[in-house]
Amino acid sequence: MIDKIIEENNGNFGELGLKYEKFKDYLGQEEGSIGYDLGLVRRGEVLLKDGTSAHFRSAAKPINDADIMYSLILKELGFETPSYMPLEMQGSTIMLRDDLSSISDTRKDVELSEIVGCNVPAKIYNDIVNKHCVIPSLEHDLKFEKNALKKFFIKKEIKKNQELEYGKRSVDVVFGKSKQNIMGHFDSVALNILAKLGIVKLSMLTTTNSLSSNVYEVDKMGVVKGVIPVKTGGEVAHSQYLAENALDKDKLRYHTQFSFDSLGHKDVINQIKNNGRVIANLDSCDRKDFVEKLGKVNIYELANEYKDKTNYKVDLLYQLMLNVQKDRVCEELVK
């Protein structure tokens, strides 16, 4: 629906985005508090006339730039991903995107039965899996241990693993070496997509392994069969900082789905090429084909086309850095 709104309002975008007076014609609910909510609440969802929902968010320009370019690049590569549209509200820019999830990412205490056969935010899915995820050796010891004190410490160790920080649990670091049995929760298609998205994120200088960046397509058995990337999820720094610390001195550290440790650029490349779990789902031939397609993506052309449609200007230095980093990553991964 966002693409349709953009197409039907060519010429109606100002410096801050589409005027709210134009946008409200697409709302599926009666206008009342909706304008108030869009203007003052940092994030949320609105219902559109066609029955779909749109997610809205107020964020700094570097984050908006990153998410817009991420969406444009992924669409060019053939991924299903939401479109972004700037909307002018009360003198500032709010960014809207298609909401492709069946469950709001703000929901808490979602039950396992609610996620089967649905599109689910990765954070919600990972929370549920983490509750039920087992370490076979510990489960075995717990089952057969007779000593009460030893049983206590085994349970404590299991709980400790379940209470690790977000982004650092086994289900979050899908390709990391772990004792927990999590690979069976993702089919080969989903794992292939996650590996490819890791390459794109490195190309975009995304340093965080955010659980808000993906929506999982979950089948009726509770297994992830597909991945919909919705945003970078990165803590995006200003372009000047990135230029000084990434392209010049390689100071950035990346938290990825490839390793539990934060890694420098060269080590992330090494993980993509040599990590056994990655290779099992993205072999060298598939990887080379993918990075060749990524290498052909024209960053400046995508940004200019988006500007022509929405009047939104992606920072030029950021475009330059994306282009340099993309070419560097593709050159290193095609070898």
N, C-alpha and C positions, 0 to 999 in steps of 0.2 A: 504493500500500500504506500510506503514512503516513496518509492520510485515513481508511482503514479502521481502523488501529490507534487513532487518536484517537476515532473513532466508537464502537468497541467498549470503550473504557476511560473513558467519560464517568463522572466521579466518582472516578477513580483517580489524578488528577493532584494532586500536592502543590504547595507553594510553589515548588519547584525543578524541577518537571516530573513526568513519569510515572516511577514507581518502576521500577528496573531489574529487579526480580523479576517484574514484570508484562511488561516488554518482552522478556525473554529467551525467552518462549514463542513469539515471532514469529521468532526467529533460525533460519536455515536450516542453520547449522553447529552441531556439538556445542560445548557451553559448555566452555571451557578457558581459553585466554588471551584470549578475546574480551572478557570483563569487564575484565580487566587493561588491554587495549588501549584500550577505550572510556574508561577512567578516566584513563589517563596519557598517551596519545598525543594530540596536538593535533588531528589530522585523519586521516581514512582512510575506508574503505568496509567495510560488513558485508553479508553475504548474508542475505536474508530467506526465509521458508518458501515464499513464492509464486514463488521463483526470481528476483525482482528484487533490486536492491541499494539500500542507503541510504548516503548520505554523512553522516559525523558530524564535528562540529567544535566545539572549545572556543574561545569568543571573548568579548569584552567585551559588556556589555548593549547599548550604543548600536548595535553592529554587528548583534546579534541583532534588536533592535527594527526596524532599517532593513530587514533582509532579510525579516522576517515581514511588514511592511507592504507592501514591494515585491511579494511573492508575492500577498498578499490583494488589492491594487489591480489587479494584472495579471489575476488570475483574474476579477475583476469586469468587466474590459474584454474578456474572452474569449480571453486568451492561454493557450497551453500553458506551464505553469510548475510547478516542484516545490512541494509543500507542506512546511511546517516543523513540527517537533514538539520541545518541550523534554523532555529526559530527565534524571532525577536520577541522578548517578553520583558516589559518594564525596564527598557534601556540596556538590556544585556542579552547575551546569546545563550539559549538552552539548546542542547543537542538531543534530537529524537532518533530512535532507531526502531526497526521492526522488532517486536517481541516474539521470538520463536520458541519460547519455553511454555510448557503446560502448567508449570508451577512457579510461583513468584520466588525469586531468590531471597526474599526477606522472610519466607516461611520458616518456622522452627518446628522441631519435633515431627517431621514428616515420617509417616510409617512406610515400611517396605512395600506394602500392598499398593500404595499410592503411586509408586514410580514405575511399575511394570507397564510396558506398552506406551510410555510417555516420553516427551522431551523434558529432560530434567537438568537444572543447573548443576555443573560438575561438583560444586561445593556440597549441595544436598546429597547427591549420589555418593560422594566420597565419605561423607559423615556416616551414612547408613552402612556402607561397606566396611568402614573402619570398626564399627561396633561388632560386626560379625566376622571380620577377617581374622584368620587364625595363623599361628606359627605351628606347623605340624609337630615339631619336636616338643614344644611346650605343651601342646594339647595331649600328646602321647604321655608325657611325664605326669601331667595332671590326672589323667585317667587311671594310671596304674600305680601312682605313688601312694603308699600306705601311711607314711609318716605325716602327721597333721601339720607339723612345723614346716616341713619341706613343701607340702601342698600350699601353705600360706604364701611362701616366697615365690612359688611358681605363679600363683594367681596375681601376686604383686607385679611380677615381671610382665605378665600378659596385659595388665592394666596400664603399666608404664608405657608399653608400646602403643596402646590405644589412645593415650593422652599426649602424644607428641604434638609439636606445634603444627598448625596448618601449613601446608606446603612442604612439610618435611616427613610426612607419614608415607608408608610404603605405597598406599593407593594414590598418593599425590605424585610421588616420584616413580612413575610407572616403569621406567626402564632402569631404575637403580637396583644395585645388588641388595637383596633383602631376603630374610628368612621367611617372611610372610608370603602366603600363597595368594597373590592378587592378579596374576596374569589371566587367570580363568574368568575374571569379571569383564574382560575386554576381548572382543573377537579380533581376527587378524586385520579386518578392514579398519576398525577403529584405531588399532595400534599403528597401522600404516599412516593414517591421517595425523595422529598425534606426533609421530616422528617428523612428518613433513611440516607440521605447524611449528615444531621446534626449530627447524631450519629457517622458516620465515621470520620467526621472532628474533633469532640471532641476527638475521639480515636487517631487522628494524631496531637493533640495539635495545631490545626489551630485556631487562635484567632480573625480573621477578617471575616466580612460578606461581602465578595467581590462580586461585580456584574460581574466580569470577569470569575468566576469559572464555570458557567453553560451556556449551549445552550438550548433554549427552542424549543420544537416541537409545532408549533402553527397550529391549525386546521383552516378550512375555515371560522369559525365564530369568529376567533381571540382569541380563548381560548387555553391555554397551556394544551396539552394532554400528554406530555412526557418531560423528562428532560435528557439531556446528560451532565454528569459532565466532564469537560475538564481539570481542574487543581484545586489545592487547593485554589489558589487566596490569600494565606496567606502571611503576612509579616514574613517570616520564619527566626527565630533567630538561632544562632549557637547552636549546641547540648549541649555544656557545660552550656550555659545560661538556656536552657530549663530544663536541669537536675536539676539545682539549684533552679529554680523558679516554676517549675511545679510538678515534682515528689517528691521534698523534702518539699517545704513550701506552695504549692498551691497559689502562688502569681499571677499567670496569670489571666487576665480578658478576657472573651470571648464575642465578638460581634457576635450574632447569628440571625437566622431567627425565634427564639422562643420568643424573648423579645426585647423591645426598649432599655432596660438598659443593660449595660455591666455586666456580671455575673461571679462569681467564679465557679469553677468546680462543687461543690455540687448543686448550684442553677441551672446550666444547666441541670444536671441530674433530678432535681425536675421538671423543665419545660417539659422535654421529657416525664416524667411519669404522670404529673398532669395537664398540660395545656390542656384545653378543646378542643381547635382547633386542637392540635396535636392528642389527643385521638380519635377525630372524623375521623381521616384519618390514624392513626396508633394505633390500639387498643393494649391492653396488650399482647394478644396471638400472634399477628403479630410481635410486638416488641420483644418478647422473642424468637420467631423462628429466627428472623433476627440476634439478638445478639449472639445466639448460633452458627450460621453460621460464624459470624464475629470472634467469639472466637476461632474457629477451623483454621482460617487463620494462616499459618506459615510465619511470617515476614522474618526470616532468610533464609528459603528455597526459597522464592520469590526473595530476593535480590541476592542469590547465583546463581539461574537460570538465572537472568538478566545479572549477571557478566559473566557467561559462554557464553552467546550469544553476548554480546556487549563489554566485557572487562571493563565495567563501575562499579566502586566500590562505593556502597552507604556507607556513614560513619557508622562505626560499633556501636559507641555510640548512634547514632540516631536510628539505628535498635533496640538496646536494649531499648531505651525509648519508641519507638512505641509499642514494645511488652508488656512492663509493663503497659503503659497507656491503650492499647487495652484490656488487661485482666482485668484491674481495671474497665473500663467503662462497659464491658460485665457483670462482676460480679454484679455491682450496678444496671444494667438495667434488669437483668433477675429475680430479686426479685419481 
